[in-house]
């Protein structure tokens, strides 16, 4: 398949007014940055505050009542036609990595606001309330924690969570206080699952599948679970010129074989990706046989069973390599997040909406983590991916087209209009 970005869009409308409005707002939102020459917006910083103020203004213009919770999530609420109806959550995050693109996270917030605005213009009220959420900490760049806002809504913030500190020693609790939030209130943000219909997020794909398929949008089946490890290999140092090759216990050579084993495992296992993004040789020198190395492993799959089985095989392979080469290996887990399956009812609702637009309802997993990982513990979740050029993300070169954004926005409006809480609950069982 090619990368023709127009293929599969023959039945799209030529009027892209919704997409144009979203793109203009995304350009404006990108001005809220700590970097005058790029986009950097970290959690609980002045740039985050500026973005939160702008998002608040747009939510109010769209007919929503707006508040900010104790975790600094901006929440816009659009009431249901019937009091006491359940709430559908929409949105994404407005924080970024350093030197970021302007669409990761921000697109989902602005598209959700535009969808509610479209309903408000025609005075439509639905059989459920809508809340648009602008989370402030999905990327986890400033503090060594992540998904703070969504974890709080799901009741997953533990006692020590607020003591996490940034590089300057500022605790998360202190930063929240300085931002005007009450950190003591974070633990009370947990939502009632019975009153929460689900969570639906629009997000750029951050991968090349949609572009390769020639489709503007795709339906996410699951958010991949991830395991991260730090692997330490211990060998024996020696002079580079005097130790024969057959008598060496080279930690780096052993690590190289282990890294290739990681690649082979991922290539041979469907629905698995693996990345060694860091490797170091402490006290290494050009004329010394490496005695110690450390490398990282990031292992992801939409199936926890696949991921866990692959990790077990890798551990066994590493041990065999170490024994053969006369070195030792120790693998310490630093992160483990289970996969989150998307709800069948919400996926079907998206597929029906895609079909009404005359497009193919492609389903695909998400290899990147999202706020839905936390919210899956609260309610059914779903995601709609939007094609991005080259699958590139976390970069100023991040790019989407106005036409694709228009498709995503019109699709979201259409899905909201057709969604029925009773049928969703039955089909999600």
N, C-alpha and C positions, 0 to 999 in steps of 0.2 A: 504493500500500500504506500501511497505517496503522502506528501504533506500539503496538499492543496487545501487552503483554509476556506475555500468556498464550497467544496464538495459536501453534499448532504444538507445544503441549506436552501434548496430550490424553493421550498414552500414558506420561507421566512418572509415576513412583511418588509417592505422597503422603508416604512416609516420607523426610524430608530430614535424617536424623541426620548423615550425612557432611558435608553442607553446613553444618549448624549448628556442628559441631566446627571446621570450617575458618574460619568467620566469627568464632567466639569467639577463635581463635588470632590471627587477623588484627587483631582489636581489641587483644589483648594485645601483639602485636608493635609496634603503632603507638605504644606508650608509650616505645619506645626512640627518643628524638628529642632533638635539640639545642634544640628550641623547645618550651617548656612549653605553649604555646597552639596548637600545630599540629604538623605532621610534617615535620621536616628531618633527613635522615640521610645525611651525605656520607661518602665513602670514607675509611677509616682514621681515623675520629674516634671519640670515646668512645661516641657513639650507635651507630655501626657495630659497635663491640665488644660493646655490650649486646645488639644484635640477633643477632650471631653466637653469643653465649652461649645465648640463648634457643633459637635454631634448633638448636644442638648438642644441647641437652637434649631437644627434641622428636624429633630423629633417633634418639637413643639409646633413647628410650621406644618408638620404632617398630621396634626390633630391628636398627638399623644400627650398624656400627662407624664412628666419626667421627674425622676429622682436618682440619686446616687447612693448606693448601698455602702456598707461598712468596709467592703473590699475594693471600693472605688469603681465598681461596675456601674456604668450609666444605663438606666433602665427606662425605656419609653413604653407606656402602656396604652393600648387601644381597646376600649371596653367591648364586650360582647353584646349581641342583641338582647340576650337574656341574662339578668343578674345571677351570679353564682356559677356561671358556666366555667368549664376548665380553661386553662391557659396554654396556648401554643407559644413556645419560645423560638424566636428567630435571632440571628445575629452572628457575631464573630468577635475578633479582637482588634484593638486599635494600637497595641504596642508593636514594635518592630525590632528586628535585629539591627546591628550597627551597619550603616551604609546600605540600607534596604531598598527594595522596590516598593511602589506605592499601592500594590494590589493585594498582597498577602494579608489576609485578615480584614483590612479596611474595606475591601470589595463587599464582603458579606454583610457588614454593618450598613453600608450606604445602599446596597440593593434592598435590604430589608426595610429601611426607612422609605425608599422610593415605592415599594410595594404597598406599604400601609398608606402612604400619601395618595396613591392611586385609588384605594378604597375610600379614603376620606373625601376626595374630590367629588365622588358620587354618593356620599353619605351612606355608604354600605356598612352594615354591621353584620358580623358573622355569628354562627352558633357557638363560638368560642372567643375568648379574649386573646389578644396578641400582645406579647412583650418583646420588644427589640432590645437585645443585650449588647452592649459595647464593653467587652472584657478588656482589662488592662494588663494582664500578665499571662499570655499564652506562650510567648517565646522563652521566658525564663532566663533573660540575659542579665538583668541587674542582680537578682538574688538567686541562690542555689536551690530554688524551688520554682515550680511552674504551675500553670492552670489555677492560680490562686482564686480568682473569681468563680470559676465553674466548680472547683472543688468545694468552695464554701456553699454554693447552692445545693450541691449533692450531699452535704454533711460530711465531707472527707477531710476537713482541716483538723489535724491533730494538735495536741497541747504544745509541742515544741515548734510548730510551723512558723509562728510569728517571731521566733527568735533567730531565724535565718538572717545572715548579715551580708551586705554587699562588700565590694572591694575596699570601701572606705570605713568599714566597721559599723555602718548604720544598720540597725535591725529593721526588719519588716514592720514591726509594731511601731517603731519610732517614725519610719517613713510614712506610714498611714496617718499617724497623728499629725505630722507636719503637712500632710496633704489635705487635712481637714476631715479625716475619717476617724471613727472610733474603733480601734482594733479589738476592744472587748466585745464588740457586736458581731465580729466575723463568725464566731461559733453559733450565733443565733440565726444565720441566714439560710439554714437548710430549708428547702421547700417541701411541701406535702406532695408526695407522689400522686395521691388520689386527685389532686387539683391541677396536675400538670399533664397536659395532653401529649407533649413531645417536644423535641428540639430539632429544628431544621436549619442547616447552615449552608450558605452559598460560599464557595471558596475556589480560588484558582487551583488547577490540578497540581501544579508543581512537578509535572512529569510530562512525557511526550505522547501518551497513548491517544488522547483525543485528537491531537494534531495529526498523528499518523492515520487515524480513522477518518479524518475529514469531518469531524463533528464539533459543534460549538459547546455542547454540554454532555455530561455523563452522570450516571447515578452511582453513588458509592455504595458498595456492599458491606464493607467493614473497614474500620480503622485498625491498622496493623498493630499488634503487640510488639514490644521491643525488649531486647536484653542487651545490656552493655556490660562489658567486662574489661578489666585491666589484667593483662597476662604478663607475668614476670618469668624470664628464663635465666637460670644461673648456670654458667659454665666455669671455665678456668682460664685466667689470663696467661699470656705467654708471649715471648718475643716473636715478631712476625717473620724473622729470618732464620730462627734456629729450631723451631718446633716442627717436626715433620707433619705433613697433612694427616697421616693415618693416626697420629697420637694427639690430635687436637680435640678440645672440648669447647668448640666455638659457639657461644650463645647466639650470636647474630646469624650464623649460618643455619642453626636449628630454628630460629625464629622465622627466617625466610621460608623454610620448608613448611612451617606451621601456617604462615600467611597464605601460601599457595594452597594448602589444604582447606583453608577457609573458602577461598575462591572456588575450588573444586566442589566443595559441599553445596555451596549456593547454586552453582551452575547445574548440579545434578538433582536439585530438589525443587519441584514446582512450588510456587507461591512463597519463595524464600529469597531474601536479599541479605547480603553480608558485606560489611565494610570495615577494613582496617585503616583508620584515618590518621593514626599517630604511631610512630615507632621511635624509640630513642635508645642510645647507647651511653649510659652514664660513664663519665671518665674515659670515654673512648679516645683513641689516638690512632694516627695513620699507621703506626708500626707496632701496634699491640693487638693481639687476638682478643676479641671482645669477651669479657667475663660475665657481663650482665646486660640484659636488654628488657625493655618493657614495650608492649604494644597494646593498642586498644582494639576492641571488637564491638561493632554495632550490628545486631542480628534482628531482622524484622520479618514478620509474617502475619497475614490476616487470620491464621490458625495458630492458636497457642500450642496445640498438639504437635504441629509441624515444627514450630520453633524450638520447643523443648526437646524433641527427639533429635533435631539437628545439633543442638548444643551438646547433648549427651554424646553423640557420635564424635563431635569435634574434640571434646575433652579426652575421649579414649584415643583418638588419633594423635593428639598432642603428647599424651603420655607415652605412646609407642615411639614417636619420633625422639622424645627426650631420652628414653631408655637406650635406643639404638645409638644415639650420639653422645651418650655419657653426660648429659646435662639434667637439670631438674626444671620442672615447670609448675607454676602456681597461677591459677586463674581466680581472681576475686571479682564477684559481681558488684557493680556499682549502681545498677538501675534495672528494674524489671517491671514492665507495665503490661497487663493483659490486653489482648485485642478486644475491640468493641464492635459487635455485629450491629449493622443497621437494621431497623425494624421493617419487617416485610410489608406492613400496611403503609408506612410512609414511602418506602421504595416503590410500591405499586402506585401510590398517588402521584409520585413524580413521573413514573413511566407513562401513566395515562395522560398526564399533562404534556409530556414530550411527544406522545403520539398525536395529540390534538394539534400540535404545531407542525405535524408532518415530518418529524425527525425520527431517526432510529434510536430507541432507548438503550443505549450502551451501558452496561454495568461493569464497574471496575473497583478494585480495592484501593484504599489510600495507604500509601507507605509512610506518610508523614503523620505525626501526632496532631491532634486538634482538641478543642475544648470538649468535644463529644466523648472523648475517653473518660472524662470525669462525669459528665452528665448522663452517661449510659447507666450509672448507678442510681439515677433518679427517675428516668423516663425513657421511652422509646426515642431513638435518635435517627437522623438521616442527614445526608449531605448531597449537595449538587455541585459537581465540579464544572468549572469553566475553563475552556481551552486557553493555554498560554503559550506564547511563541517559544519553540525549542524546549519546552518543559522547564524553562529557566526561572528560578525563584531565589529569594534572599540575595538579590542583586539589583543595582540600579537599572539593569537591562531588562528586568521583569516587564512583560508586555502582554496586554490583551487587546482585542479589537472592540470598537464601539458596537459593532453588529452583534458580536457574541455576548457582550454585556446586556444588550437590549433583549436578546433571546432569553437570557437567564432571568432578567427582571420581569418580562412578560410572563414567563413560565411560572415564576413564583406567585404573581398575582392570580394567574389562572388556577394554580393548585390551591391557593387559599380559598378561592371562591367555590371550588368543588369539594373541598375536604369536609367530611362529616364525622364528628367525633365517635358516633356509635359504630359505624362501619370500620373506622380505623382501629378501634379497640378490639373488634372481633377478628379483623384480619391480621392483627399483630400478635395474636395468641400463638 
